[in-house]
Every structure is written in C-alpha cells, then in structure tokens.
Amino acid sequence: MPTISMPRPDPEAVAEAVFAALAEPTRRNILSALAARGPMTATDLASQLPITRQAITRHLELLAAADLVLAEPGERRRIRYRVNAAPMAMAQSYLAALARDWDTKLARLQRFLDAPAPRPEAAAPDQARNRLD
C-alpha cells in the first residue's frame, strides 16, 4: 500500500501567522491563561480576563486560525480550548535560522573590520604613485 506524505507547512508562513496572532496583547493573555490553567471554555476565559465572552470568542477564532489553540468538544456541547505549541516551536525555529544567517554575516563583517588595513607602502611603487597623483 503506498504511503501518502502530507506536505510540510511552510515555516515562514507559519511564523507569519504566529507573529500576527501574538501581536495582540489580549491573545497573548488568552494563551498565557490556557498555558497556566489548562483547557478552558470561552466563558471560563472571560471570567479570568477583563473582556467579554464574545470578544474572547473572536480572539480564540484568530488563535485557532493560526493553529495556536485547538478546540475540543466538552460536556454539554461546550467547546474547550487548549494551547497548541507546535506552531510556536516552528516560529522559534524560523527565528533561530534567521539569527544563524545574520550571525554568519555579522561574523564575516566583524572579521573584515578587525583585519589590519593594507599599508600603502606595501603596494607596488606604480600603484602608490597613481594614488598620489
């Protein structure tokens, strides 16, 4: 039986969705509450945070679109939300890769800046004379 491979998510697209979702302080507060207290309903979150349940629901929808929270059916048809750390880990890996790229470039620049400057008298006499003319 042939195996079906799922396409891997684009790390840059995942990171972009994570950063957009986390740009809003209320969504960060919701994630913090879920991480600290475990799965909760929108009503539970509204009792913990200074915003309405309707506003919580809108923020949860955006967090779910970024795959940062997962909705799970609970008792009496109530939906409980829990944190999904996988997209944050992917965004963190994306940032680490960017940092490595920049670290390499900055290290190269630092070596260039630290290298001794060529001395004019070390150049051939014709080149030194042309610079003075």
N, C-alpha and C positions, 0 to 999 in steps of 0.2 A: 504494500500500500504506500503510495507516495506521501511524503511529508509536505505539509503546507507551511511555508515560512511567512510569518507576519512581517510587514515592512517595519523597520526600526524607525521610531519617531525622530524627526529632525531636531537635534539638540538645540540649535539656535531658535527654532520655532517654540519649543517647549520653554526655553529660558525666557523668551519674549512674553509668553502667556503668563508665566510665573511672576515676572517683574511687573507686568501690568496689573495683575491681581493684587500683588503685595504693595503696590504704590499707595493704596488707600488705607489709612490707619485703622478704620473700622474693620476691614477684612483681616488685617494683621491681628487685631484684638480677638476676632472670632476664632482664628486659627490658634491663637495662644490659649483661649478658653478651652477649645476642643483638645488641644495637646495636654493641657493640665488636668482636665476633668474627665476626659474620655468622651465617647459618643453622646450627643445631646440632640434634642429636637430644637426647632426654631423657637418654640415657646420657652424651653429651658434656657437657651442663649439670651433671649430677651429679658429674662429675669436676672441674668448676670451682667448685662451690658445696658448702658443708658440710651437704648434706641428701641423702636417698636418692633414687634414681631414681623410686620410687613417689610420693614427696612432690612431686618435680619435675613428674611427670605430672599430678597433681591440680592443681597451680598452673597448669600450661600449659592445662588444660581451662578453668579460670576465665578465664585471659587470652584464650583463644580465644573464649569466650562473650562477652567484651567486645570482640571483634574486634581486640584489640591484638597478637595473633600469628596468623600464617597457617601452617597445616600443609601441607607439600608432600611428596609421596611421594619417597623417595630410593632408593638402591640397596639391594638385598636386603630390600625391603619395610620399610625403616626410614623413619620419618617425621621430617623435618627441620622445624624451626620457625624462622620469621623474623618480625621486627618489622613491624607494620603501623602506620604513623604517622598514617594518616587519622583515626582516632577521637580521637587526642590533639590533632590540629590542630583538630578540631571542638570539643573541650572547651576548648581555648585560645580559640577564637573566642567561645564561650559566655561564658567568664570575662571576655573583653575587652568584650563587650556589657554584662555586668553592671557592670563597672567604669565604662563610659561613663555608664550610668544613674545610678550613685552619684556620679560626678564632677559631673554636671549638678546633681543635688540638693544636693550639698555646696557647689558654687559658688554656688548660689542662697542657701543658708543663710549662707555667708560674706558675700555682698553685703548681706544683711539685717542681719547683725551689725555690719558695717563702716559701715552707713549712719548718719548722725547721728540721734540721738534727737530727736523733736519737742520743741520747747521749750514749756512750759506757757503762757508769756505770749503765744505766737503764736496760741493758741486764742482763740475768741470769749470776751468777758467773762462771758457767762452760763455757758459750759461750764467756765471756770476757777472761777467761784464755786460751781458744782454739785460740782466735785471737792473743794472745801474744806469743803463742808457735810457 
